[in-house]
Amino acid sequence: MRHQTRMQMEIMALSMVDAFLACRAFMPKWRDMPNDESVFDKFLLTVIPQLDRRAEEELLTTAAADDAVVEQCQQVPIGRRVVTEGANAGRTTNTQQRCGACKAEGRKEVNKHGEPTSATPRTSYTCSIHPGVHCCHSTKVLTHPERDCWQRHLQSHDAVEE
């Protein structure tokens, strides 16, 4: 390993520990966590994806693999990203995909004038066990009863298991 790389890693490690200790002392979220859990690991899993987006993707695939032991699907956010250019540069937004169920049924997004567009509705949610399945959020049914995509995914998953 090159000397410069080792120095950068050492400075990064010192900064992470200092940030953790500051959060542990002053932020209620971290201060009130019991010591019997690995609080530092949880802190790192929260901070590292904010520093490097590749780490977030790796954590999502690892989490999806860990969730495979869960017996039923759970709706989880796809992830977050930082806008790199334009008026919102530097802001963090949800990663979005098009809803697969809406696409299969030919549903279209509605613009601010209430007119359908040519695009399928966007979603920020996926399945914990099936990360390639993107569905409208389960609460969307309250405002758009036709968008019961998540319920249909659960029903199709149950039918496959039986």
C-alpha positions as a LaTeX table, in Angstrom:
\begin{tabular}{lrrr}
\hline
Residue & $x$ (\AA) & $y$ (\AA) & $z$ (\AA) \\
\hline
Met1 & 0.00 & 0.00 & 0.00 \\
Arg2 & 1.30 & 3.45 & $-0.87$ \\
His3 & 2.33 & 5.81 & 1.90 \\
Gln4 & $-0.19$ & 8.48 & 0.81 \\
Thr5 & $-3.04$ & 5.97 & 0.86 \\
Arg6 & $-2.11$ & 4.77 & 4.34 \\
Met7 & $-2.01$ & 8.35 & 5.62 \\
Gln8 & $-5.40$ & 9.15 & 4.08 \\
Met9 & $-6.93$ & 6.03 & 5.59 \\
Glu10 & $-5.48$ & 6.87 & 9.02 \\
Ile11 & $-6.83$ & 10.42 & 8.92 \\
Met12 & $-10.23$ & 9.11 & 7.77 \\
Ala13 & $-10.32$ & 6.58 & 10.63 \\
Leu14 & $-9.41$ & 9.22 & 13.21 \\
Ser15 & $-12.10$ & 11.53 & 11.82 \\
Met16 & $-14.74$ & 8.79 & 11.96 \\
Val17 & $-13.96$ & 7.96 & 15.59 \\
Asp18 & $-13.97$ & 11.65 & 16.55 \\
Ala19 & $-17.30$ & 12.18 & 14.75 \\
Phe20 & $-18.77$ & 9.14 & 16.51 \\
Leu21 & $-17.63$ & 10.35 & 19.93 \\
Ala22 & $-19.07$ & 13.82 & 19.26 \\
Cys23 & $-22.40$ & 12.32 & 18.15 \\
Arg24 & $-22.41$ & 9.97 & 21.14 \\
Ala25 & $-21.92$ & 12.95 & 23.47 \\
Phe26 & $-24.29$ & 15.49 & 21.92 \\
Met27 & $-26.90$ & 13.84 & 19.66 \\
Pro28 & $-29.85$ & 12.20 & 21.45 \\
Lys29 & $-30.17$ & 9.48 & 18.78 \\
Trp30 & $-26.67$ & 8.19 & 19.53 \\
Arg31 & $-26.42$ & 9.23 & 23.18 \\
Asp32 & $-29.51$ & 7.25 & 24.21 \\
Met33 & $-28.53$ & 3.99 & 22.50 \\
Pro34 & $-27.71$ & 1.21 & 24.95 \\
Asn35 & $-24.08$ & 0.10 & 25.14 \\
Asp36 & $-24.89$ & $-3.59$ & 24.71 \\
Glu37 & $-25.32$ & $-3.14$ & 20.94 \\
Ser38 & $-22.58$ & $-2.28$ & 18.47 \\
Val39 & $-23.34$ & 1.43 & 18.35 \\
Phe40 & $-20.16$ & 2.30 & 16.46 \\
Asp41 & $-21.02$ & $-0.20$ & 13.68 \\
Lys42 & $-24.49$ & 1.32 & 13.36 \\
Phe43 & $-22.91$ & 4.77 & 13.20 \\
Leu44 & $-20.56$ & 3.67 & 10.43 \\
Leu45 & $-23.41$ & 2.05 & 8.48 \\
Thr46 & $-25.22$ & 5.39 & 8.67 \\
Val47 & $-22.29$ & 7.64 & 7.77 \\
Ile48 & $-20.31$ & 5.70 & 5.15 \\
Pro49 & $-23.06$ & 5.65 & 2.49 \\
Gln50 & $-23.23$ & 9.44 & 2.82 \\
Leu51 & $-19.51$ & 9.64 & 2.03 \\
Asp52 & $-19.32$ & 7.08 & $-0.79$ \\
Arg53 & $-22.31$ & 6.00 & $-2.90$ \\
Arg54 & $-20.57$ & 2.74 & $-3.88$ \\
Ala55 & $-20.73$ & 1.72 & $-0.22$ \\
Glu56 & $-24.48$ & 2.36 & $-0.18$ \\
Glu57 & $-25.01$ & 0.05 & $-3.18$ \\
Glu58 & $-22.88$ & $-2.61$ & $-1.52$ \\
Leu59 & $-24.84$ & $-2.29$ & 1.73 \\
Leu60 & $-28.14$ & $-2.57$ & $-0.16$ \\
Thr61 & $-27.07$ & $-5.78$ & $-1.92$ \\
Thr62 & $-25.75$ & $-7.19$ & 1.37 \\
Ala63 & $-28.97$ & $-6.21$ & 3.14 \\
Ala64 & $-31.00$ & $-7.83$ & 0.36 \\
Ala65 & $-28.98$ & $-11.03$ & 0.76 \\
Asp66 & $-29.46$ & $-10.92$ & 4.56 \\
Asp67 & $-33.20$ & $-10.30$ & 4.13 \\
Ala68 & $-33.49$ & $-13.42$ & 1.99 \\
Val69 & $-33.85$ & $-15.39$ & 5.23 \\
Val70 & $-36.93$ & $-13.32$ & 6.09 \\
Glu71 & $-40.04$ & $-15.34$ & 5.29 \\
Gln72 & $-42.02$ & $-12.55$ & 3.65 \\
Cys73 & $-41.38$ & $-9.56$ & 1.46 \\
Gln74 & $-41.01$ & $-6.12$ & 2.99 \\
Gln75 & $-41.26$ & $-2.83$ & 1.15 \\
Val76 & $-38.03$ & $-0.85$ & 1.57 \\
Pro77 & $-36.63$ & 2.37 & 0.04 \\
Ile78 & $-34.43$ & 1.86 & $-3.03$ \\
Gly79 & $-31.82$ & 4.29 & $-1.72$ \\
Arg80 & $-30.67$ & 7.90 & $-1.75$ \\
Arg81 & $-28.43$ & 9.89 & $-4.10$ \\
Val82 & $-26.83$ & 13.32 & $-4.21$ \\
Val83 & $-27.81$ & 15.63 & $-7.10$ \\
Thr84 & $-24.59$ & 16.63 & $-8.89$ \\
Glu85 & $-25.76$ & 19.45 & $-11.14$ \\
Gly86 & $-28.57$ & 21.92 & $-11.71$ \\
Ala87 & $-30.57$ & 24.05 & $-9.32$ \\
Asn88 & $-30.68$ & 21.29 & $-6.68$ \\
Ala89 & $-26.97$ & 20.40 & $-6.81$ \\
Gly90 & $-25.73$ & 19.03 & $-3.49$ \\
Arg91 & $-29.19$ & 18.01 & $-2.24$ \\
Thr92 & $-29.92$ & 14.40 & $-1.34$ \\
Thr93 & $-32.95$ & 12.84 & $-3.05$ \\
Asn94 & $-34.56$ & 9.42 & $-3.23$ \\
Thr95 & $-33.41$ & 7.07 & $-5.97$ \\
Gln96 & $-36.42$ & 6.36 & $-8.17$ \\
Gln97 & $-37.43$ & 3.67 & $-10.65$ \\
Arg98 & $-40.59$ & 3.10 & $-12.67$ \\
Cys99 & $-43.23$ & 0.87 & $-11.06$ \\
Gly100 & $-43.19$ & $-2.52$ & $-12.81$ \\
Ala101 & $-46.84$ & $-3.32$ & $-12.08$ \\
Cys102 & $-48.04$ & 0.06 & $-13.37$ \\
Lys103 & $-45.88$ & $-0.40$ & $-16.47$ \\
Ala104 & $-47.41$ & $-3.84$ & $-17.11$ \\
Glu105 & $-50.92$ & $-2.39$ & $-16.85$ \\
Gly106 & $-50.14$ & 0.69 & $-18.96$ \\
Arg107 & $-50.74$ & 3.26 & $-16.21$ \\
Lys108 & $-49.31$ & 6.71 & $-16.80$ \\
Glu109 & $-48.15$ & 9.52 & $-14.50$ \\
Val110 & $-50.36$ & 12.57 & $-14.23$ \\
Asn111 & $-48.89$ & 16.06 & $-14.59$ \\
Lys112 & $-49.81$ & 19.07 & $-12.44$ \\
His113 & $-52.78$ & 19.83 & $-14.75$ \\
Gly114 & $-54.23$ & 16.35 & $-14.20$ \\
Glu115 & $-53.38$ & 15.15 & $-17.71$ \\
Pro116 & $-51.70$ & 11.76 & $-18.24$ \\
Thr117 & $-48.08$ & 11.85 & $-19.45$ \\
Ser118 & $-46.24$ & 9.27 & $-21.54$ \\
Ala119 & $-44.29$ & 7.91 & $-18.54$ \\
Thr120 & $-45.09$ & 5.14 & $-16.07$ \\
Pro121 & $-45.44$ & 6.30 & $-12.41$ \\
Arg122 & $-42.20$ & 6.58 & $-10.44$ \\
Thr123 & $-41.54$ & 4.90 & $-7.12$ \\
Ser124 & $-38.82$ & 5.02 & $-4.46$ \\
Tyr125 & $-39.59$ & 1.54 & $-3.11$ \\
Thr126 & $-38.51$ & $-2.00$ & $-3.84$ \\
Cys127 & $-38.92$ & $-5.44$ & $-2.24$ \\
Ser128 & $-36.39$ & $-6.57$ & 0.38 \\
Ile129 & $-36.28$ & $-10.10$ & $-1.05$ \\
His130 & $-36.77$ & $-9.22$ & $-4.74$ \\
Pro131 & $-34.63$ & $-6.07$ & $-5.24$ \\
Gly132 & $-35.46$ & $-5.92$ & $-8.96$ \\
Val133 & $-39.18$ & $-5.48$ & $-8.22$ \\
His134 & $-40.19$ & $-1.82$ & $-7.93$ \\
Cys135 & $-43.72$ & $-1.14$ & $-6.65$ \\
Cys136 & $-45.76$ & 1.91 & $-5.74$ \\
His137 & $-45.69$ & 2.55 & $-1.99$ \\
Ser138 & $-48.35$ & 0.66 & $-0.07$ \\
Thr139 & $-49.89$ & 3.91 & 1.22 \\
Lys140 & $-50.49$ & 5.09 & $-2.37$ \\
Val141 & $-53.68$ & 2.98 & $-2.36$ \\
Leu142 & $-55.32$ & 5.55 & $-0.08$ \\
Thr143 & $-55.05$ & 8.30 & $-2.69$ \\
His144 & $-55.02$ & 6.13 & $-5.84$ \\
Pro145 & $-57.05$ & 2.94 & $-5.25$ \\
Glu146 & $-56.00$ & 1.49 & $-8.60$ \\
Arg147 & $-52.35$ & 1.47 & $-7.50$ \\
Asp148 & $-52.37$ & $-1.61$ & $-5.31$ \\
Cys149 & $-49.08$ & $-2.77$ & $-6.84$ \\
Trp150 & $-47.50$ & $-3.83$ & $-3.56$ \\
Gln151 & $-50.52$ & $-5.91$ & $-2.52$ \\
Arg152 & $-50.51$ & $-7.66$ & $-5.89$ \\
His153 & $-46.78$ & $-8.38$ & $-5.52$ \\
Leu154 & $-47.42$ & $-9.95$ & $-2.10$ \\
Gln155 & $-50.28$ & $-12.03$ & $-3.50$ \\
Ser156 & $-48.20$ & $-13.26$ & $-6.45$ \\
His157 & $-45.33$ & $-14.10$ & $-4.10$ \\
Asp158 & $-47.66$ & $-16.09$ & $-1.82$ \\
Ala159 & $-49.06$ & $-17.96$ & $-4.83$ \\
Val160 & $-45.54$ & $-18.96$ & $-5.97$ \\
Glu161 & $-44.61$ & $-20.29$ & $-2.51$ \\
Glu162 & $-47.76$ & $-22.43$ & $-2.17$ \\
\hline
\end{tabular}
